[in-house]
Amino acid sequence: MPSLSTRAYAVEHADRNPFLPRLLGHRAAVACEHYLAALAARDILQAGGNAIDAAVAATLVEGVVNPQMHTFGGECAILVHVAGSAQVVAVNGNTAAPAAATPAAYRARGLDAVPDHGVLAAGVPAAPAALLTALGRFGRLPFAAVSEPARTLAREGPPVHRGLVHQRGFGLAALESEIRANRPGAAALYLPEGRLPREGERLPNPALADLLDHLAGAERAAGGDRARGIRAAHDAFYRGEPAAIVAAFVRERDGLLAREDLAAFEAPVEPSAYLDFRGARVFKCGGWNQGPALLQSLAILDRFDLRAMGADSADYLHTLIEAMNLAFADREQYYGDPTQVDVPLAALLDPAYAAVRADLIDPARASDEVRPGDPRRGRALLDPAERLGGRAWGPGTVHVDVIDAEGNAAAFTPSGAWLRGGDVIAQLGVPLGNRLMTFYLGPDHHPNVVAPRKRPRTTISPTLVLRDGAPWLAFGSMGGDQQDQWQLQFLLYRLVFGMSLQAAIEAPKLSSEHFPGFFSPHDRFPRRVRVEPRLGAAVLAELAARGHVIDHGPDWSEGYLLAAERHPDGLLEAGCDPRGTRGEVFPAFALAW
């Protein structure tokens, strides 16, 4: 039975006033990382498009205005709910390794790991296929219409925002010396007159505008129905001149990606993974994605009376951290490309397996180990001899949520091909991605060892939630390994503790670095938890007493969430994270009308 003080604490948090106002409407809810992307989504909805059309348009704009976090040459994980359906489907917008990508190919170049930048880290650009596939299958409008806002911005030049220049680790100021010395394509585009651009200065990208025009032209030339035109745009990129330009760029730099790799690439539409929790059905992408770790965390936490513990109490946060550490240990042990490795997803999400895993949590002490379980045999712990080893993050991702009045819902998480990853291909106006850096070169039995045409497991992870078969929440975040940790906390604040959408976004958060990271060199820091100090000195002292290594970050530094909600009466709500403007200077923006 919780104490009176604990119960009062939970109520106090549920009723807290958010920093930003609640945004409510009945026609649409949109949340993006940039206000121009949100406005593009609004324009497409007002032109007769649905939530998927709007999300594609917003994502294309994000690739123009936030190139430090994502461009058209990257990846995009997508979840879609179509009005009238009780299902959510995933578009696998993950890159794929070249056919020539093997551990031997990297070792022959004197490497003991896949590099974290440059052409050897580049797989097939996946975002074009993902966006066109989602548009063709679930949208209403042609590519020419939904790409018009991005094409216009690229041609005329969007105003530079502070994040493009000053974002920690990813902005132009942090990359300036590298761009000047080694990246002539990026220098020509993003260092006007050889200097850092000024806030508000226009930075046109005519090559990207031409590329989008080329795809729209291929669509128009195809004639016939809408689906044929969108497929023609797909083929114009992956089998036409853009593919030849990509292949030549890589070949000149001793990379592995070839034109044949692009010609063979598709973004498949797949069933999503899901878990029922406290009256809601939570959907994530499959085992090629870290998303099921959020579902595993929920399954473990479902064994505890979280509300009785109290939001942000030491008991709650300790249980949360330990549950995430168990789930993410399984992520390291089992997740990978399901077309090439056996990912035992059904067993990982089995309630009986979650129960034996939950029993491992010591309420008084943080575990020092990375503890993968044995889902195939239903055991709480995998034998030590079978465990994989492991030896930080950056906010290089954007996110888009749209829910329309009909009940269509879209959660898109675009990422990759950012400026930090490599030079801009001058003829196309975008860099290539560097997602292959998440691969291992060994041991051979690791589920994420590099292999020909294999898709690397990825952190980019949108979420959709249904209640009673209808869309309820669409949300996501930037943040690498932190994405599903922050999203989990947001969902628990909303679902368990009854906070409003905006309050749940703004509530203080933390992240664990106890397990091996997705990104090379896959470091882990046992028991380390990065926290926002506003969680409270007494609570953080109690977590330290239980063995957690507390890393105090700045307040407003853990989260970066975007979300849209559809209430049972049809009311729509959108929310964005003030952490962007208070810390990392992302111009996140939300609209509801």
C-alpha positions in Angstrom: 0.0 0.0 0.0 1.6 3.3 -1.0 2.1 6.0 1.6 -0.1 9.1 1.6 2.9 11.2 0.6 3.6 8.9 -2.4 0.0 9.0 -3.6 -0.1 12.8 -3.2 3.1 13.0 -5.3 1.5 11.0 -8.1 -1.5 13.3 -8.2 0.7 16.4 -8.1 2.6 15.2 -11.2 -0.6 14.2 -13.0 -1.9 17.8 -12.5 1.2 19.7 -13.3 1.0 22.6 -15.7 3.2 22.2 -18.8 5.6 24.9 -20.1 3.9 24.9 -23.5 0.1 25.2 -23.9 -2.1 22.2 -25.0 -2.9 22.4 -28.7 -6.4 21.1 -29.5 -8.4 20.8 -32.7 -10.8 18.6 -34.6 -9.4 18.5 -38.2 -5.8 17.5 -37.7 -2.8 17.2 -35.3 0.7 17.6 -36.5 4.1 17.5 -34.7 7.4 18.0 -36.4 11.0 19.1 -35.6 10.7 22.3 -37.7 7.8 24.7 -38.1 8.1 24.7 -41.9 7.6 21.0 -41.9 4.5 21.3 -39.8 3.2 24.1 -42.1 3.8 21.8 -45.1 1.8 19.1 -43.5 -1.0 21.6 -42.9 -1.0 22.7 -46.5 -1.2 19.2 -47.8 -4.1 18.3 -45.5 -5.9 21.4 -46.6 -5.3 20.4 -50.2 -7.2 17.2 -49.7 -4.4 14.9 -48.6 -4.6 12.5 -45.6 -2.3 12.0 -42.7 0.1 9.9 -44.7 0.4 12.5 -47.6 1.0 15.2 -44.9 3.7 13.1 -43.1 5.5 12.5 -46.4 5.5 16.2 -47.2 6.7 17.1 -43.8 9.5 14.6 -43.9 10.7 15.9 -47.3 10.8 19.4 -45.8 12.7 18.2 -42.7 15.4 16.9 -45.1 15.8 20.4 -46.5 15.7 22.4 -43.3 17.4 20.1 -40.9 20.3 18.5 -42.9 22.4 18.3 -39.7 19.9 15.6 -38.6 18.4 14.0 -41.7 18.4 14.4 -45.5 16.7 12.6 -48.4 19.7 10.2 -48.7 19.0 8.6 -45.3 16.5 6.2 -43.8 12.9 6.5 -42.5 11.1 4.0 -40.3 7.3 4.4 -40.7 4.2 3.2 -38.9 0.8 3.8 -40.5 -2.8 3.3 -39.3 -5.5 3.6 -42.0 -8.9 4.8 -40.8 -11.3 1.9 -40.4 -8.6 -0.7 -39.8 -7.7 -2.2 -36.5 -4.1 -2.8 -37.6 -0.9 -0.8 -37.9 1.7 -1.6 -40.6 5.4 -0.8 -40.8 7.2 0.4 -43.8 10.8 -0.9 -43.5 12.7 2.2 -44.5 16.0 0.9 -43.2 19.1 0.9 -45.4 20.7 -2.3 -46.7 24.4 -3.2 -47.0 26.0 -3.5 -50.4 26.4 -7.0 -51.9 30.1 -6.5 -51.4 29.9 -5.8 -47.7 31.5 -8.6 -45.7 33.7 -8.6 -42.7 36.6 -9.6 -45.0 36.0 -6.5 -47.2 36.5 -4.2 -44.3 39.4 -6.1 -42.8 41.1 -6.0 -46.2 41.1 -2.2 -45.9 42.9 -2.5 -42.5 39.7 -1.9 -40.5 38.6 -3.7 -37.3 35.2 -2.0 -37.3 32.8 -0.4 -39.8 33.8 3.3 -39.9 31.3 5.8 -38.4 31.4 8.1 -41.4 32.3 8.1 -45.1 31.4 5.8 -48.0 32.3 2.6 -46.2 29.6 3.3 -43.7 27.0 4.0 -46.5 24.2 1.6 -47.4 21.5 2.2 -50.0 19.6 5.4 -49.5 16.3 4.2 -48.1 14.3 7.3 -47.4 13.2 7.8 -51.0 11.8 4.2 -51.2 10.1 4.4 -47.8 8.4 7.7 -48.5 7.3 6.7 -52.0 6.0 3.3 -50.7 4.0 4.9 -47.9 2.6 7.5 -50.3 1.7 4.9 -53.0 0.1 2.5 -50.6 -1.6 4.7 -48.1 -1.8 8.3 -49.4 -4.1 10.0 -51.9 -2.0 12.7 -53.7 0.8 12.3 -56.3 4.4 12.8 -55.4 4.5 16.0 -57.4 2.0 17.5 -55.0 3.4 16.3 -51.7 7.0 17.2 -52.7 6.1 20.7 -53.8 6.8 22.4 -50.4 10.2 20.8 -50.2 11.1 21.5 -53.8 10.2 25.2 -53.4 12.2 25.5 -50.1 15.2 23.8 -51.7 15.0 26.0 -54.7 14.5 29.3 -52.9 16.5 28.5 -49.7 15.0 28.1 -46.3 16.1 30.6 -43.6 18.9 29.1 -41.5 17.9 28.3 -38.0 20.3 28.2 -35.0 20.3 24.4 -34.7 21.7 24.0 -38.2 24.8 26.0 -37.1 25.0 25.4 -33.4 23.6 21.9 -32.6 25.9 20.1 -30.3 28.1 17.7 -32.2 26.1 17.8 -35.4 25.8 21.5 -36.4 27.9 23.3 -38.9 30.0 25.1 -36.2 31.1 21.7 -34.8 31.9 20.3 -38.3 33.3 23.4 -39.9 37.0 22.4 -39.9 36.2 18.9 -41.2 34.0 20.4 -43.9 36.6 22.9 -45.0 39.4 20.3 -45.1 37.7 17.2 -46.6 34.1 17.9 -47.8 34.0 20.2 -50.8 30.4 19.3 -51.6 29.2 20.3 -48.2 31.4 23.4 -48.1 30.0 24.7 -51.4 26.4 24.2 -50.1 26.6 25.1 -46.4 29.6 27.5 -46.0 28.5 30.5 -48.2 31.5 32.6 -49.2 33.6 30.2 -47.0 32.0 31.2 -43.7 29.4 29.8 -41.4 25.9 31.0 -42.4 24.0 33.6 -40.4 20.7 32.8 -38.7 17.9 33.8 -41.1 20.2 33.7 -44.2 18.8 31.7 -47.1 20.7 28.5 -48.1 19.3 27.2 -51.4 20.0 23.6 -52.5 19.3 23.7 -56.2 20.7 20.2 -56.7 18.2 18.7 -54.3 15.4 20.7 -55.9 16.4 19.3 -59.3 16.4 15.8 -57.9 12.9 16.1 -56.5 11.8 17.8 -59.8 13.3 14.8 -61.7 11.3 12.3 -59.7 8.1 14.4 -60.1 8.8 14.6 -63.8 9.2 10.8 -64.0 5.8 10.4 -62.2 4.1 12.7 -64.7 5.7 11.1 -67.7 4.5 7.6 -66.6 0.9 8.6 -67.3 -1.9 6.3 -66.2 -2.9 5.8 -62.6 -1.4 7.3 -59.5 0.3 4.1 -58.3 2.1 3.7 -61.7 3.4 7.3 -61.5 4.7 6.9 -57.9 6.5 3.7 -58.9 8.0 5.5 -61.9 9.4 8.1 -59.5 10.9 5.2 -57.4 12.5 3.6 -60.4 13.8 7.0 -61.6 15.8 7.2 -58.4 16.9 3.6 -57.9 17.5 2.6 -61.5 18.1 5.9 -63.2 20.7 8.7 -63.3 20.6 9.4 -59.5 21.6 5.7 -58.8 24.5 6.1 -61.4 25.7 9.3 -59.6 25.6 7.6 -56.2 27.5 4.6 -57.5 30.2 6.7 -59.2 30.6 8.9 -56.0 31.2 5.7 -53.9 33.4 4.0 -56.4 35.8 7.0 -56.6 36.2 6.8 -52.8 36.9 3.0 -52.6 33.5 2.3 -51.2 31.3 -0.8 -51.6 27.9 0.5 -52.7 27.2 -0.3 -56.3 24.4 0.6 -58.8 23.1 -2.9 -58.6 22.5 -2.5 -54.9 20.2 0.5 -55.5 18.4 -1.3 -58.4 17.6 -4.2 -56.1 16.3 -2.1 -53.2 12.8 -2.0 -51.9 11.1 -0.7 -48.7 8.8 -3.6 -47.8 5.5 -3.1 -46.0 5.5 -5.4 -43.0 3.3 -6.4 -40.0 4.2 -4.4 -37.0 5.1 -5.8 -33.5 2.7 -5.0 -30.7 1.9 -5.5 -27.1 -1.2 -4.9 -25.0 -0.6 -2.8 -21.9 -3.1 -1.3 -19.5 -6.0 -1.1 -22.0 -3.9 0.0 -25.0 -2.2 -1.8 -27.9 1.3 -0.4 -28.5 2.8 -0.9 -32.0 6.4 -0.8 -33.0 8.5 -1.8 -36.0 10.0 -5.3 -36.1 13.2 -6.9 -34.8 15.4 -5.0 -37.3 14.6 -2.0 -35.2 15.1 -1.3 -31.5 11.4 -0.7 -31.0 10.5 -4.1 -29.6 12.7 -3.3 -26.6 10.1 -0.7 -25.6 7.5 -3.5 -25.8 9.7 -5.8 -23.7 10.1 -3.1 -21.1 6.3 -2.7 -20.9 5.8 -6.4 -20.5 8.2 -6.5 -17.6 6.8 -3.4 -16.0 3.3 -4.7 -16.3 4.2 -7.0 -13.3 4.5 -4.0 -11.0 2.1 -1.6 -9.5 3.7 1.5 -11.0 1.0 3.9 -10.0 1.3 3.0 -6.3 5.0 3.7 -6.5 4.4 7.2 -7.7 5.6 9.0 -10.8 9.3 9.9 -10.5 9.7 8.2 -7.1 12.9 6.3 -6.4 11.0 3.0 -6.4 9.5 3.8 -9.8 12.7 5.0 -11.4 14.8 2.2 -10.1 12.2 -0.4 -11.4 12.0 1.5 -14.8 15.8 1.5 -15.2 16.3 -2.1 -14.3 13.4 -3.2 -16.6 14.9 -1.2 -19.5 18.4 -2.7 -18.9 16.9 -6.2 -19.1 15.0 -5.5 -22.3 18.0 -3.7 -23.9 20.3 -6.6 -23.0 18.0 -8.8 -25.2 18.2 -6.2 -27.9 21.9 -6.7 -28.0 21.6 -10.5 -27.9 18.8 -11.1 -30.4 17.8 -8.2 -32.6 18.9 -8.1 -36.3 17.6 -8.3 -39.8 14.8 -11.0 -39.6 15.4 -12.0 -43.2 18.9 -13.1 -42.4 18.9 -14.1 -38.7 16.4 -15.7 -36.3 14.9 -13.0 -34.1 12.6 -14.8 -31.6 10.2 -11.9 -31.3 7.2 -13.9 -30.2 9.1 -15.5 -27.4 10.7 -12.2 -26.4 7.2 -10.7 -26.0 5.6 -13.7 -24.3 4.1 -12.7 -20.9 5.5 -15.8 -19.3 9.0 -14.7 -20.4 8.4 -11.2 -19.1 7.4 -12.6 -15.7 10.6 -14.6 -15.2 12.6 -11.5 -16.3 10.7 -9.3 -13.9 11.7 -11.6 -11.1 15.3 -10.7 -11.7 14.8 -7.1 -10.5 16.2 -6.5 -7.0 14.1 -3.6 -5.6 17.1 -2.5 -3.4 20.1 -2.8 -5.8 21.0 -2.1 -9.4 22.5 -5.0 -11.3 26.1 -4.6 -12.6 25.6 -7.1 -15.4 24.2 -7.1 -18.9 21.7 -9.9 -18.5 20.2 -11.3 -21.7 17.5 -13.8 -21.1 16.8 -17.1 -22.9 13.4 -16.7 -24.5 13.6 -19.8 -26.7 13.8 -21.9 -23.6 11.6 -19.6 -21.4 14.4 -19.0 -18.9 15.2 -15.7 -17.1 18.9 -15.8 -18.0 20.9 -17.0 -20.9 23.9 -19.2 -20.0 27.0 -17.0 -19.6 28.9 -18.9 -22.3 26.2 -17.9 -24.9 26.1 -14.2 -24.1 27.4 -11.7 -26.6 29.8 -9.1 -25.3 29.8 -5.4 -25.8 32.3 -2.9 -25.0 27.4 8.1 -27.1 24.6 9.2 -28.4 23.7 12.2 -30.5 20.4 13.7 -31.5 20.8 13.1 -35.2 17.2 12.2 -36.1 13.9 14.0 -36.7 10.4 12.8 -36.2 6.9 13.6 -37.7 3.5 12.7 -36.4 0.1 13.4 -38.1 -3.4 12.3 -37.2 -6.3 13.5 -39.3 -10.0 13.8 -38.6 -10.8 10.5 -40.4 -8.6 8.5 -38.1 -5.6 8.0 -40.4 -2.4 8.2 -38.3 1.3 8.3 -39.3 4.5 8.2 -37.2 7.6 8.7 -39.3 11.2 8.7 -37.9 13.6 9.9 -40.6 17.3 9.9 -39.9 20.7 9.5 -41.5 22.5 11.0 -44.3 23.3 13.9 -42.0 26.2 16.3 -42.5 28.3 14.6 -39.8 28.3 11.3 -41.8 30.0 12.3 -45.0 30.4 14.7 -47.9 27.4 16.0 -49.9 27.1 14.5 -53.4 27.2 17.8 -55.4 24.9 16.6 -58.2 22.2 15.4 -55.8 22.5 17.9 -52.9 22.6 15.3 -50.2 25.2 13.1 -48.4 24.9 9.4 -48.1 24.0 7.7 -44.8 26.4 6.1 -42.3 24.0 3.6 -40.7 26.3 0.6 -41.5 28.4 1.8 -38.5 25.9 -0.1 -36.3 27.1 -3.4 -37.8 29.8 -5.6 -36.2 32.6 -7.4 -38.0 32.4 -10.4 -35.7 31.8 -12.8 -34.1 30.1 -14.6 -37.0 27.2 -15.6 -34.9 26.3 -12.1 -33.8 22.9 -11.2 -35.1 24.1 -7.8 -36.4 27.4 -8.9 -38.1 27.7 -7.3 -41.5 26.7 -9.4 -44.5 25.7 -8.7 -48.2 22.3 -7.0 -48.6 21.7 -7.2 -44.8 19.8 -4.4 -43.1 21.6 -3.1 -40.0 19.5 -3.0 -36.8 18.6 0.6 -36.2 17.6 3.0 -33.4 15.0 5.0 -35.4 11.8 3.9 -33.9 8.3 5.5 -34.2 5.3 4.4 -32.1 1.6 4.2 -32.7 -0.9 3.2 -30.0 -4.5 2.1 -30.5 -7.4 2.0 -28.0 -10.5 0.0 -28.8 -9.2 -0.4 -32.3 -9.0 3.3 -33.0 -5.8 5.5 -33.1 -4.9 7.1 -29.8 -1.3 8.2 -29.9 1.4 8.7 -32.5 4.8 9.7 -31.1 8.6 9.4 -31.4 11.9 11.2 -30.8 15.5 11.7 -31.8 18.3 10.3 -29.7 19.8 7.0 -30.8 19.8 4.5 -28.0 17.7 6.9 -26.0 14.7 7.0 -28.3 12.7 4.1 -26.9 13.8 4.9 -23.4 12.3 8.4 -23.6 9.2 7.1 -25.5 8.6 4.5 -22.8 8.7 7.2 -20.1 6.4 9.4 -22.1 3.9 6.6 -22.6 4.0 5.6 -18.9 3.4 9.2 -17.8 0.4 9.4 -20.2 -1.1 5.9 -19.7 -0.3 5.1 -16.1 0.0 8.4 -14.4 -2.7 10.3 -16.4 -0.7 13.3 -17.4 -1.8 15.3 -20.4 0.0 14.9 -23.7 2.1 18.1 -23.3 2.8 17.4 -19.6 4.0 13.9 -20.4 6.4 15.3 -23.1 7.8 17.8 -20.7 8.1 15.6 -17.6 11.7 15.0 -16.4 13.4 12.0 -18.0 16.5 9.8 -17.8 18.3 7.3 -20.0 20.5 4.3 -19.2 23.9 3.6 -20.8 24.3 0.2 -19.0 24.0 -1.9 -22.2 26.1 -1.9 -25.3 25.2 1.0 -27.6 24.0 0.5 -31.2 26.7 2.7 -32.6 30.4 1.8 -33.1 32.4 1.2 -30.9 29.3 -0.2 -29.0 30.5 1.1 -25.6 28.6 0.3 -22.4 28.9 2.1 -19.0 27.7 -0.3 -16.2 24.9 1.1 -14.1 25.3 4.6 -15.5 22.1 6.7 -15.8 22.0 10.1 -17.4 19.4 12.2 -15.6 17.8 15.6 -15.6 18.5 17.1 -12.1 14.9 18.4 -11.8 14.0 14.8 -10.9 15.0 15.9 -7.5 18.1 15.7 -5.3 16.6 13.3 -2.8 15.3 10.9 -5.4 18.7 10.9 -7.3 20.5 10.3 -4.0 18.4 7.3 -3.3 19.1 5.9 -6.8 22.8 6.3 -6.2 22.4 4.5 -2.9 20.9 1.6 -4.8 24.0 1.4 -7.0 23.1 3.5 -10.0 25.9 5.7 -11.3 24.2 9.1 -11.7 25.4 11.3 -14.5 23.8 14.8 -14.1 23.0 16.3 -17.5 21.5 19.8 -17.9 17.8 20.1 -17.2 15.8 19.9 -20.4 18.3 17.6 -22.0 16.6 14.2 -21.9 13.5 13.7 -24.1 13.0 15.6 -27.4 9.6 14.0 -28.0 6.9 14.8 -30.5 3.4 13.4 -30.2 -0.2 13.6 -31.6 -3.3 12.2 -29.8 -6.8 11.4 -30.8 -9.3 11.5 -27.9 -12.3 9.2 -27.9 -14.7 12.0 -28.8 -12.6 12.9 -31.9 -10.8 15.8 -30.3 -7.2 16.0 -31.7 -4.1 17.2 -29.8 -0.5 17.8 -30.8 2.5 18.4 -28.6 6.2 19.2 -29.1 9.2 19.3 -26.7 10.4 22.7 -25.4 13.8 20.9 -24.8 14.6 21.8 -28.4 14.3 25.5 -27.9 15.6 25.5 -24.3 18.7 23.4 -25.0 19.6 22.0 -28.4 17.9 24.8 -30.4 15.7 22.6 -32.6 12.7 24.6 -33.8 10.2 21.8 -32.9 6.7 22.8 -33.7 3.2 21.4 -33.4 -0.2 22.4 -34.8 -3.8 21.4 -34.2 -6.8 22.9 -35.8 
